[in-house]
Amino acid sequence: MRNPNGYGSVTKLSGNRRNPFWVRKTTGFDERGYPVYMTIGYYSSRETGLIALAQYNNDPWDVDRVKVTFAELYALWADKKLPKLGGSNQKSLRSAYKHCKALYALKYRTVRAYNMQECIDGCGCGYSTQSAIKALFHHLDRFALELDVITTMYSDLVTSEPVPETSKVPFTEDEINRLWDLQDTPWADSVLIYLYTGFRLSELLAVKCADVDLAQSTIKGGVKTKAGRDRIVPIHPRILPLVTSRMGGSYLLEYDGKPITKSQYYLFWAAVMERMGAAHTVHETRHTFRSRLDSAGANKVAIDRIMGHKSLDTGERVYTHKTIKELHAAVALLT
């Protein structure tokens, strides 16, 4: 009977060997698409190998702290810890692991900061990938510390390229006023909704009318991060009529009664930008929203909540009546 996906396998090696049955688990894939294996052990018979594999899957936390390799530790971490992270974070960290091939066979307790730094410096990628590799090292170090594999967090000593200064250009007040003058132009209202809510492109396109509470003047939405998922965003009084006029279908933004794809919306966006003589991207509405709130003196914690950013000053993300009132007060500072 075939083992479940991720369970592992027992393979007989060629030649005259004392222990020819190799017990292994796949930990990932290299740049050619070939699997990378973690070795659990070598055994004299298939039966003893299957028993060892079953015992490992029953208690995979029981590792040989002295001998566990980088690849083996990653496999265990990916099984136990990685699923608890967000989807985009998981994808980023799995991709980062592919840049650590030089460390796969090293015993984890021997991996030092310079080994990690060489992986980051030699990955041949920009700041986002370097940051992901650095984050992976930090996750693995914390996990290794938990298992008593290491006593020092060498990942604290590595560096990656800094995030470059943003090239995003916020909307000017004159451009926003021009949009208000053009609000009856098809899809200009959607640009104003983006400017006064700070939603990402995909987030607002995913908002259903059921997520809009006109009585409370709030929209529930957001998908990217734990802090941003299903957050409450106040509806500014100026866009309330625009939001209200779009209620009635399944989604807040629809075209011919159907949800809008990103590629469709880009066409609508381009038409509005051409009409107002501007060349902004959709994401620049989010940048503009934050900048305007900050310039207006809005509460920093409220800004983070509305934007879906994690705030050091925010405890559990519970939206009480008081919290919603504070978010409304922050948004109301915009003109």
C-alpha positions, 0 to 999 in steps of 0.5 A: 500500500502506498504511503501518504504524501509526506510520510516518507519511504523505504528504498533498497540501495544497489550493491552488497551492503550490510544495511541496504534499506534507506529510510528517507523523507523528502524535504524539498526540491533543488533548482532542477526539480529533483527531490532533496532527502532527509535520511532517517537511517539505514536498515538490514530489511524492509520490515525494520525500515518500515518500523523505523519510519513509523516510529519517526512519524509517530515521534519526529521531535525525537532528534539526535541533537548532535547529528541532526543536519540542516536539511533534517531540521528544516524538514521537521520545522516545515512539518511542525511550525511552517503550517502555522504561518500565513500562506505568502510567508510559507511560500517565501520561506520554502523558496528561501530554503532552495538558496541554502543548498550548501548547508543541507548536509551540515550538522546544524549545531556546526552552522555559524553566522558566516555560513548563513551570510554566505548563503545570503550574499551568494543567492544572486537575488535582491533585498526581498529574497535576502530578507526571506533567507535571513528570516528562514535562518531565524525561524530555524535557529529558534526551533533548534534552540527549542530542541536544545540543538544549539545554544546560540542564535547565530542568525541574529548576526547576519545581515541582508540588503536594506529595503530600498526607498520607495518609488511610489508617488502619492496622489496630490491634494489637487489630484484628489480634488480633480477625482471628486470633480470626476466622480461621475466618470465610470470607475472614478468612484472606485479610485476614491474608495481606494484612496479613502480606505487604504485597501490593496487592489486584491483586497477591495476586489474581494470585498462582498456586499455582505462585508459592508456594514452601512449602519456602522459605516465599516467594511470588513476585508483584507487577506495578506497577513495575520494582522491584515486579515478580516480587518475593520476599515471605517467608511469615510463620510465622503465616500459613504454615498459612493459605497452605498450606490454600489450595494445590491450585488454580491461584490462591492465592485462588480462588472456585469454582475460578476467579480472583477479580475485584476486585469479587468480592473487595470483597464478601468483604472487606466481609463480614469488615470488618462481622464485626469491626466495622471500616471499612478498605480493602484497601490499608490492609493494605499501609500497616499492613504497612509501618508495623509493619515500620518500628516493629519496627525492620526493615532499611530495604532489606529493607522496600523489597524486600518492598514493591516500592519502589525503594531507593537502597541497593539495587543489582541486584535479585538474590534470593540465598540471603542476601537471602532470609534477610534478608527472612525476618528482617525479616518475622519481627519481626512478631507 
